[in-house]
Amino acid sequence: MQDGQVHLGSASALEVPLTVPDGATSGGATFGAPWGGRLAAWVPLGGETQLTVQLPGN
């Protein structure tokens, strides 16, 4: 986490679970699906694929 954002990346192809607070966004859209009062999704990573999630309140 840096400056209120979660940054994910990997040189190898893999999927990782990510759970974030309600209100988090990625690319201007709500991230993931509701799960246990939070938002969650399996995130595919690999090669040059990266993901940045903006946390609420930042």
C-alpha positions as CSV (number, residue, x, y, z in Angstrom):
1,M,0.0,0.0,0.0
2,Q,1.2,3.4,-0.9
3,D,-0.6,6.8,-0.7
4,G,-4.0,5.1,0.0
5,Q,-3.6,2.7,-3.0
6,V,-3.0,-1.0,-3.2
7,H,-0.6,-1.9,-6.0
8,L,-0.3,-5.5,-7.3
9,G,1.9,-6.9,-10.0
10,S,3.7,-10.2,-10.8
11,A,6.2,-11.4,-13.4
12,S,4.5,-14.9,-13.3
13,A,0.9,-15.6,-14.3
14,L,-1.2,-16.2,-11.2
15,E,-4.5,-15.2,-9.5
16,V,-4.5,-13.7,-6.0
17,P,-7.5,-13.0,-3.7
18,L,-7.9,-9.4,-2.7
19,T,-10.3,-8.1,0.0
20,V,-10.6,-4.3,0.5
21,P,-12.9,-1.9,2.4
22,D,-16.3,-1.0,1.0
23,G,-16.0,2.0,-1.3
24,A,-12.7,0.9,-2.9
25,T,-12.4,1.5,-6.6
26,S,-10.2,0.4,-9.6
27,G,-10.2,2.4,-12.8
28,G,-13.1,4.5,-11.5
29,A,-15.4,1.5,-10.9
30,T,-16.3,-0.2,-7.7
31,F,-13.8,-3.0,-7.1
32,G,-14.9,-6.6,-6.7
33,A,-18.1,-7.9,-5.2
34,P,-19.6,-7.6,-1.7
35,W,-18.2,-10.2,0.7
36,G,-18.5,-10.2,4.5
37,G,-19.0,-6.4,4.7
38,R,-16.0,-5.8,2.4
39,L,-15.3,-6.1,-1.3
40,A,-13.4,-9.0,-2.7
41,A,-12.2,-10.5,-6.0
42,W,-9.7,-12.9,-7.5
43,V,-7.2,-10.8,-9.4
44,P,-5.3,-12.2,-12.4
45,L,-1.8,-11.0,-12.6
46,G,1.2,-11.8,-14.8
47,G,3.6,-10.3,-17.3
48,E,2.9,-6.6,-17.5
49,T,-0.6,-6.9,-15.9
50,Q,-0.9,-4.7,-12.9
51,L,-3.7,-3.5,-10.7
52,T,-4.1,-0.4,-8.6
53,V,-7.0,-0.1,-6.2
54,Q,-7.9,3.2,-4.6
55,L,-9.0,2.8,-1.0
56,P,-11.9,4.9,0.3
57,G,-11.0,8.2,2.1
58,N,-7.7,8.6,0.1
